[in-house]
Amino acid sequence: SVIFILFAFAVFFWAGFEQAGSSLSLYTDKFINRSIGGFEIPTSWFQSVNPIFIVALAPLFAIFWNSKLGKRLSTPVKMGVGMIILGLGFLFMLGAVGERAANGNIEDEANKAALMWLIMTYLLHTIGELCLSPVGLSVVTKLAPPKLASILMAVWMLSSSVANFIGGYLASVVETMGAGQIFTFIAIFVMICGLLLISLNKYIVKLMHGVK
């Protein structure tokens, strides 16, 4: 039951996280200043930012999770914090929207926001991913009965698939609702989910029978 509870929260996390390849990329292509020293960075290159941050930060998180403080944190708390950090990442995109609004017509593609807003969004999203993804994979292997381990691992990975359907829908309504509204909705919703997961910590930990 714990795996399915965490699965439900993971779906909403990945639905927000996968905006990197959809609504964030669309916004970057039109409204982010990608020029550095006269060279305009192709939008597709920004899909490499997350892997770069993963490689840079993963060793630090591995050290932290194995520290005394890291070991005291339960899986629901780690995942809840990851969701909150993901939501905070979208606030930087709202900063980009706000900068463009302050500079003039937000429909004008010549009105660009600073690149740093996007980089900070990717940084926080990567931190959120490192709080949730490896932790979720680990707890599934610990909680799953040996005979059902592969099936339940597949169920966990299914969360990304379900999330992509939701994420695709969110990206499709950016044009009608506006990027600012979508980013605000995702930020608030994901942070609420994170707080809810943390509030359920004692209940979920009790169901985990000592597994962290």
Secondary structure, 3 states (H helix, E strand, C coil): CHHHHHHHHHHHHHHHHHHHHCHHHHHHHHHECCEECCEECCHHHHHHHHHHHHHHHHHHHHHHHCCHHHHHCCHHHHHHHHHHHHHHHHHHHHHHHHHHHHHCCCCCCCCCECHHHHHHHHHHHHHHHHHHHHHHHHHHHHHCCHHHHHHHHHHHHHHHHHHHHHHHHHHHCHHHHCHHHHHHHHHHHHHHHHHHHHHCHHHHHHHHCCCC
